[in-house]
Amino acid sequence: MDLLQILVSDSFWAASLRIATPLIFGVLGALLCEKSGVLNLGIEGIFAAGAMAGWMAVWLGAGLWGGVLVAALAGAFFGLIHAILTVPLGLSQHVSGLGVTLFATSVSYFIYRTALPNVTSPPRIEPFRALDIPLLSDLPFLGPVLFQQTALTWLALIMVALVWYVLNRTALGIAIQAVGDNPDSVDAQGLSVYGLRIGAVVAGSALMALGGAFLTMSAFDAFFFGMVNGRGWICIALVIFASWRPGKALLGALLFGAFDALQVRLQTEVGALVPGQVFLMAPYILSIIALVIAARKADYPRALLTPWFKGQR
């Protein structure tokens, strides 16, 4: 199979969308946090917490959608910790975010080991199954790519539209963007800068955790150490690539998903001739190149990383 055949096959783009799904959740969550002026480097740990919490909730009998809710609540909890440290207390967003990543990851592994101390392989759950929508699933190309995905992939696509709508068509979204650009003007309007930023970070962190939940409840059927595998850091980079726009965030996630799906297929075709490590690093190299090209014109929130204290100018 040559490169052109790979790129025009429906299985390739279906795989690209599956790989992109956790990134879509993560980049939307990071985008929402940063639009309010707060960088959330806790995303890698929040991914792990969402993956573990969602999987364990399902394993304990909460059901798949119950697991999704538990994962979102876990992400919101760690997001609240980060928000309290960085918004009213004004601590370093970098240090707090890295601390949340270490804390959330460690807590997730600790809970797993405490609940299952003698298990050598993680228990399996019944994950989300691919939807089979009558008529639509049988459409050429679009059927396998869009209409044979799991419910969480569709939820991710819906969240892209919802986040775009909230940010661009509602008073709340305008306030969130304003607080990320000029918090003094928001305060002058009588709105709570602290409330808007904390709310955005909590909501964004809940979205991040859904990316982790996808890994254990859709992509796989169990939780294991190291499964996040740097996806959170990729999401931080994709926010810059997207210029803090939900539509471009979707494009960036799909682009990385396509790079990753392509390297898997190329390994199969020419893996005997080229070391496998070359293929594994290819998606990251291509993503860095795309990031460098796009970041030159990125319109970042003006108050990003800048603490704000009421009464100070």
N, C-alpha and C positions, 0 to 999 in steps of 0.2 A: 504493500500500500504506500503510495507516495504522499508527499505533504499536502497536495491539493485535495486528494481524496479524503484525508483526515479532516481537513478544515471544512469540508462541505458535508460531512456525515452528521446525521442527527444524533448519533450516540456520543459523538465528541462534544457537541454543545449541550446535550443533556447532562453529561458528566461535568462540564464546565459550570453549569448552573448549580449542581449539587455541591461542588467544591466551593463555590462562591457564597453559598447560603450563610454559613457562620460568619463569614467576613462582612456580609451585608448587615447582619445584626450588629456586629462589632463596630463597623465604621459609622453606622447611623448613631449608635450610642456615643461614640467619641465625638462625632460632629455636634450632637446636641450639647454635650458638656462644653466643648470649646466655643460654640456659638455664644454661650453665656459668659465666656471669659475664663473658664477653668480647664486646664489640661489635666486629663485623668490617665496617668500612667499605671493605675491599678488594673487596667483592662486585662492583662495577662492572668492575674490572679482571679479576677472576677469571672473570666472564662472558665477557669478550673472549678471555681465554686459553683457556677451554674451547671456545669457538666455533672459534678458529683451530687449536688442537691437534687437536680431533676431526676437523675438515674435512681438515687436512693429512695426518693418519694415513690417512684413507680414500683420499685422492687418491694417496698413496704405496703403496696396496695392502693396508692392514691390515684392510679389511672394516668394515662398519658397526658391529658390536659391538666390534671392536678399536678403532675410533675413539672409541666411548663410554668404553672403559677408559682410553685415552690422555688423553681430556679430564678424566676424574675424577682421574687421577694428576697432571695439570697443576694442577688446582685444589688438590689436597692439598699439592703443593709450595709454592705461594704461601701456602696456609693455614699451613703449617709455619713459614714465615718470619714471618708475623704472630704466630703463637703464641709463638715463641721471643722475639720482641721484647717482647711484652706480658705473658707469664706469668712466666717466671723472671727476666727483666730488669726487668719492671714499668714499661716505657715507656708513654707516652700511647697509649691505644687509638685515639683519634681520629687522631692524627698518623701512627701506624703504619699504620692502615687506609687513609688517604688516600695514603700513600707506596706501599703495596702496589698500590692501584688505578693509580697513575701508572706504577709499575714494570711491572706485569703487562700493562697496555695497550701501553706502549712496547715491551716485549720481543716481544709478539705481532705488532705492526706491523713491527718490525725483522726478525723471522724471516720474515715474509711477503715483505717487500721483498727480503731477501737470497736467499730461495729462488726468487723470481720477479721478477728485476730488470727485465725487459723486457716484462712482461705488462701490457697496458692494461685487459683485463677478466679477472676471476678465473676459473680453470678450473672447470668444473662436475663434480660428482660425482653418482652415483646415490643419492638420499636414501632414507630409510625411506618405504615406501609404506603407504597406509591399509590396515588389516587388513580382510579380508572373511570374517567368521566365519559359517559356514553356519547358517541359521535365525535366529540372533541379529541378524545384520545386516539381516534383512528385517522385524524388528519395527517397528511404527509408532512414530514419534518416538524411542524409545530406540535403535533400530537405527542411524540416521544419527548420533545424538548420541554414543553410547558405543561402538558396535561397528564403526564405520568410521573410527576414529582410528588413528594410527600406534602402533607398539610403545612409543615413548618416552612418549607420553601415558599409556599404561597403566602404564608403569614409574613415572611421577610419582604416579599414584593409588595404586599399591602402596606407594610410599615414604611416603605420608601415613599409611597404616595401620601400616607398619613403625615409623616414628618414634614414632607414638602408643604402640604396644605397648612399644617399648623404654623410653620415658620413664615409662610408667605401670605396666608389669607386670614389669619386670626390676630386679634389684638394681643393675645398671649405670646404668639410667635414673634410679633414685632417687638414686644417688650423684651423677650429673651435676646433677640439680636441687638437691641439697643443697649442692654446691660453688658453685652460683650464688647461694645464699641465705646460707649460713653456712659458709665454708671452714674455720673453726677447728674446728667440730664434726666435719667430715670428717677433718681431720688428727688429731683426738683419737681417732678410730676406727682409726687406723693406715693410712688410705688416702692415696694420693698426690694432693694437690691439683693439683700441676703436671701429673702424668700425665693426670688426668681432664680438665683444661682444655685441654691441648695436644691430646689425642685428640679431644675434642669439636670444637675449631676445625678440625683437619685433616679430620675426617669431614664437618663442615658445609661446608667450602670445596669438598670433592669434589662434594657435592650442588649447590652453586652453579654449578660448572663444567658440570654436566650441563644446566643451563638454557641456557648458552651453546651447548653442543653441539646442543641441540634446534634452535636457530636455523639452524645451517649444515647439519644432517643430516636435518632433518624439515620445518621451515617453509620453508627455502630450500635451495639446492643448491650454495652457494658462500659464501666468506668475503669481506666487504668492510668497509671502515672505517666506523665509526659505526653498525654494525648493532645494537649492544646498546641504544643510544638511551635510556639512563636507566632501564632495567628493574631494574638493581641497586638504585638508590635507591628505586624503588617498593617493592621487596621489604623494605627496611629499615622503611618506613612500614607495610607490611602486617603485620609482626611485632607492632607495637604495636596495630594494629586487631584482630589475632587474640588479644591478651592472652597471647601465648606458648603458644597451644594449637594443635596440628596440625590438628584439625578445623576450627577457625575460620580457620586459615591457608588451608585449601582454599577455604573460603567467600569469604574476602577476595580471593584470586586470581581466582576465578570472577566475583566482582562487578566487578573491574576489567576482566576479559576481556569481560564483557557490556557495560560502558560503552563499551569500545573498539569492539566489534563494532557496537554501536548507532550510534556516530558515523559509521562507514563507510556504513551504510545510510541514515542521515539525510542525509548529503552527497549521495547519489544522488537522494533524493527532493526535497530543497529546497535543494540546493547553489547553484542559480542565484539564490536570494533572500537567502541568508545567506553571509557570507564564510567560506571554508573553515577559517580559523584558529580560528573559534569552535568548530567541531566537533572540531578536533584538541586543543584545550585542555579540552574538556568532560569526558573521562574523568578527568583530573587534578583538576579542580575538584570533581567528584562524589566522587572518592576522598578528597580532603581533608576534605570535609564528613562523610563516613562515618567517617574517622579521628578527627576531633574529637569526634564523638558517642561512639565506642567507647572512645577513650583515657581518658575521664574515670573509667572504672571498671577500667582496666587494672591487673593485679596483676603488677608487674614483678619480676624477680629482685633480691633485696635487695643482693647484692654485685656487681651489674652495674657495670662501669667501675672497680671498686675493686681496685687491685693487692693481692696477698697475698704475704707473705714468711714463710717457715718460721721459727718461733721468735719472731716478733713478734706482739704482741697489741694 
